[in-house]
Amino acid sequence: MTAQSYLPGDVIIENCMITGQNGSLDATQSLLEARVYESIATPNYVMELEIFDDNGAVSTLNLSGGETVDFSFCAPGGPIASYSGVIDKIEVKNITGTQKGKEYIFTCPGKETFISKGSYVQKSYNTDIASIVRDLHTNFLQSISPLITEATFGIQKIIIPNLKPFEAIDMVRRRATSAQNQSSTFLYFQNYEGHNFKTIEGMMQGSSVKTLTSYDGIDHSIFNNTLNNIIDYEIPQIIVANQRVDLGSMTQRVATFDIRSRQYIYQDQTIDGSGGKTSNPGRWNSTNFIQQFAQKFNFFSMIPWDSFWSATNIPQTTPLQMAYMSNLLQNYVNVLVNGDPTVKVGDIVTLDLPMTSSLTGALQNDPQISGNYLVSRLVRSIKPRGETPRYTETLEAISGSPAT
């Protein structure tokens, strides 16, 4: 296939290798379909590989789970996405006529999933949260996946009381406060380039890696289809205003109780909506909305603490964190595009979505839904040979701010 003959949605399978104690199986040519799931809400990606076996090679390996699977592919001319996981489950999807072959479905999460389920953390720390996460990632999860961390503020004394590594990371990330981003909505997740310990707010401030466009079907030809085209999209939600009130996007009361001194302190905080920056958690609320619904406090947080241990910044960051989360719940879009590993979960993409109009001719972008979005979930789908487009991706994209 020459470079000129490639079409958007084509894919090149670079490698599909299964390796166990009984040998290896190169399934590159036997791969029928594949799906890879990435999410900022989960610590490992997951692969589903459908493989056709017509010579009993899978049975010969005597697989029992835990074998390594390496899978890599690319859109022609694009970056190679390489995934490595271990076999968790094998299902027989289909047996062809007269027992000439079997179709298997292999479910393969990252190796860290297995290690986390089989080990525990019993350790005390007196350092910043980012350093704790690095230690848990490297020494307890034994991960060779690169870890990119956002700086965290302050030294904390933390005892991890016999938790599994993923549980321990979840425990400390909830206590983390960012050195740069006030909302401190930290997440620990994986894409094919490695693991990330970052805030949503920090990721939202990144540069867009790609602009995806939905063209008007009247004046646009399918022969102009490119990797940047949106095949289809849906907008399940544009706003949900009551959640902004419920989660305290305007006013909050945060109370602390020192279990050692028995001292109770509370503070009311108003979320300032001026400025219009990405980091500003009050920007969804109009002046009229605030006048009607900003009460003395819309959200109450009670935070116990022990003055024997070092203080945290959790009481100070909680109001901004809750207000910021109320923004993220406002608007999200699901987009189907031609496959291109350039986009990863955690990246920013620009969506150009047209305004609805009965008029013919070129349309303007819809100002309410077009703009920069964070890719929060991603499914890379490779279909059987002969289907067009063979390689597509479904993106769930969230917007932290109204259009400007």
N, C-alpha and C positions, 0 to 999 in steps of 0.2 A: 504494500500500500504506500503510495507516494504521499509526500506532505500535502500536495494539492488535493488529494482525494479524501482527506480527513474531513469529517463533519462534526459540528457541535454535538456532544453526547457520545462520541466515540471514546473508547477506553483501551489502554494497553495494559494487560496483566503482566507485570514484571516477574512476580514470584508468588508461589503458594506452596509452602513447604511444611510438612508435618514431620516432627522429629521426636522419637521416643527411644526407650532403652532397647527396643527390638529392631531399630533401624529407622530409615527415613523414607518418606513418600513425596515425590515431586508431583503435586496436583495442579500445576499451572495450566496444563492443557485439559485437565478433567474438571475444572471449575465451571459450573453451570451458572450459578447466581451468587451474589454476595450482598451483604448489608453490614454497614458499620454504624454504630450508634455512639454519638458524642453528646455530652451535656455538661453545662457548668454546675449542675446540681448533683453530679455523681463523681466519685473519685477515680473511676476507671471507665475507659471505653469498652464496648462489647462488639465482637464480630460474630456474624452468622454466615457460614459458608456452605453452599450446597455443591456437593462433589459427586460426580458420576464415576462409579467403579465397575469396570467390565472384566476385570481379571482377578478379583479377590485380593487386591493389594491391601485394602483396608483391614480385612480379616486377618491377613498374614501378620500385620503389625501387632495384633492382639492388644488393641488400645484399651486402657482402663481409666483414663482421665489424668490430667496433669501434664500430658505431652505438650511440647511447644509447637505453636503454629505461627509461622511468619508469612505475612501477606502484604504485598506492595503492588501499587498500580498508579497510573497517571492518565490524565487527558493528554493527547498528543501535543508535544511541545511545552507542557506544563510541568510543575514540580511533582516529584514522586512522593506519594503518601505511603509510608511504611508503618505497619502495625505488627505488634508481637503480643501474643497471648497464650493462654493454656487451655486445653480442652476441658470443658466443664460437663457438656452433655452431647451425646450423639444420638440422633434419631434417624430411622429409616423412613424416608419420605415416600419412596416408590420402588417397587421391584418390577423391572421390565419383563415382557413376555418370555416364557420358557426359561426363566432364571438366567437371562443373559447379562444382567447387570443390576446394580442397586444405586439408588440416589440417597445420599446421606446428607443430613443437616448437622453441621458442627457449630456449637455455641461456645465461644472462646472469649472470656473476659481477660483483662490484664492480669499478669502474674500477682500483682499486689493484692488482688481480691482474695486469692487462696492464702497468701501469707498472713493477711489480716485476720482471717477466720481461724487460723491455727496458732496464734501467738498472743501474748498479753504484755502490757506495759505496766511496770511497777517502778516508778522513778519520780524523784523530786527535781524541780528546776528552779533556778533563780536567774532568769535572763529574759530577753525579749521574746515575744511569741514567734516571730519569724524564725529565730534560732531553734526554738523548740520544734517547730514544724519540720525544719531541715533535719534535725536529729531523728525525729520519728520516721521521716521519709527514708533516710539513708540507712539507719542502724536497726530500726525495728521492722520496717517494711522491706529492708534489703533491696531497695529499688535502685536500678541503674538508669532509670528514666531521669533526664535532666529536670531540675526543679527551679522554676522562676518565681521569686518571692517579691512581694511589695513590702517595703520597710514598715515595721510596726513601732509604736511609740511606747516607751517605758519598760522598766524591769518588773517582772512579776514573779512572785513565789507561788509555785503551783506543784501540787502533789497529784500525780496520776494514779488512781487507786485501782489497779488491776483491770484496765480496760484494753480492749483490742485496739490495734494501731489506728484503724479508721475511726473508731469511737474516740480515741484520744485526740486525734487531729480535730475532730468535730468539736470536742470539748474546748480545746484551746482557741480555735478560730472564733468561737462565740465570745471569747474574752478579749480578742485582739482589737486594738484601736490603731488606726492608720496614722502614719507620720505625715501623710500628705492629704488624705481625703477624709473629711469629717464624718461621712456616713458610716465608714468602717464596716461595710457589708462584705466581709471576707468570704471567699469560696476556695475550695480545694478541688481541682478537676484536672482531667487529662485530655489532650488532643495528640495527634500523631507526632508533634514536635517535643512533647514531654508533659510534665505536670506543672500546674500553676497554683500559686497561693496569692490571690489578688482580690482587690475590692471591685465590685461592679462599677462603682463610681470611677475608679481609676481606668478600668477597661473602656468605659464610655468616653473617656477623654482621648482615646487613641485615634490615629488617623484611619480613614476608610481604606480598606485594602482593595475594594472593588465597587463599581457602580453597576447595579442591576436595573434593567429598564423593561417596563411593560409597554409595548407599543399598541397604538390604536389599530384594531384589526381592519379598518376600512382602507387606510392609506399605506399600510405596511405590508410588504410581500414576505411570505415565509422563506423565500430564497435569500433574504438578507439576514437570516437567523445567525446569531453569533453566540459565543460563550457567555456574553453579558445579557442575553435575553431572559426575561421571566416567562416561563411557559404558562404558569397559572399561579394565582394567589388568592388568598381569602383573608378577610379582616374580621376575626371573631369579635373583636372589641376595640372601640375607639376611646371611650372613657367609661368610668364607673365612679361617679362623684361621691356616693355615700361612703366608699372605702377611704376616701381622703379624709372625711370627717372621722370615721371609725378608727383610723390608724394615727390620728393626731397630726395631720399635715399642717395644721395652723397653730394649735396650742396644746401643750402637754404639761402634766405634773409628774415629776420624778421624785420619789421619796427613797431615802436610804435609812437603814436601821443597823446600827452597830451592835452585834450580838454580845460584844464584850462590855461595852460601856452603857448599853441600853439607850443610846441616844438616837432620837428620831429627828430627821431633818427632811424638809421637802422644799422644792423650788419649782415655780411655774415658769415655763418658757414659751415665748411666742416665736413661731417660725417666720422669719422675714422672707417675703416673696419677692423682694426687689433684686435687681441685678441681672436676672435672666440667664445666669451661667449654668452649665451642666451640673455643677456641684451644689446648686441652690435648690433645696428641697421644697420651697414654697411656690415655685413658679407656675404651677397649674392653677392656683387659686386667684380668681379675679377679685377686684375690690368689692364688687357686689356680693360675691360668694363669701368673702371673709366677714362682711358686715352682717350677713344673715346667719351664718353658721359657726363663727368662731366664738365659742363660749369661754368660760373661765379656764377650763381645760377639757379637751376632747379625748385625751388618752392618759391613763394613769399607769405608771410603772413603780413597782416596789422592789428595791434592790437591797437584800441583806448583805452585810460584809463584816469582816472581823478586823479590827484595828491592829491586831497583833501582826497580821500580814501586811505587805506593802499595798498601798492604795492603788486602785486602777482608775482608768478614765471612763469606765463604763457608764456611770451616772451622767457624765457630760455628753457622751456620744449617743446615748440611747434616744433622745428626742430627735436628733438629726437622722439617725438610722431608721427609725420608724417612719418619719416623714418621707425619707427617700424611698423606702419600700412602697409607700402609698403611690409614689410616682410610677414605679416600675409596673405596678398592677394596672395602670390606666390603659395602655395601648400596646397591642402586639399583633404581628402579622405572620402568617404562614405562607411560604413562597416555595414554588417548585421551579428549579432551574436546571440547565444543562450542567453535567458534572465537571467540577474543576477544583482540585485540592488546594488551590490558592486560598480559598476561604476555609477557616477553621473555627471551631467553637471557641468563643471568647474574642473573636475579631469583630471589627466594625465594618459594616457594609452600608452603602448608600442605595436606597430604593427610590427609583423614579416611577411613581404610580400615577396614572392619568386621572384627570378629573372626568367624572361622568357627564356626558353631553349627548344630546340627540343630533347635534350639528356634525356635518362631515368635515374632513380635513384634520390637520394636526391638532392635537389637544395639549393643553397646559398640564403640568403636574398638579395633582391635588395637594394644596398646601397643608391640609390637615393630617395627611398620612404619609407624604413623601418626606425623605430626610435620612439622617443617619440612624442606624439600628445596631444593637448588639446581638450577635448570633448566640442565642442561649441554648438551643438544641439543634442537632444536625444529624440527618440520616443519609449516608452515602449508599445508593442502590445501584447495583450492577445486574442487569437483566440477562436472560439467555441470548446467545449469539443470534443475530438476525433481527432482533427487535430494535426499533429506532425511536427515540434515542436510547442507546443501551445503558448509558451511565447518566443518572440524574441525581440531584440532591434536593432534599426537603429541608428548608431552614425554618426554625422558629426564631423570630427576631423581635426584640423588645426595645421600646423607645423610652428613654428616661425623661423626656421633656416634650411639651407641645411644640408644634412647628413655629418657627420664627420668620 
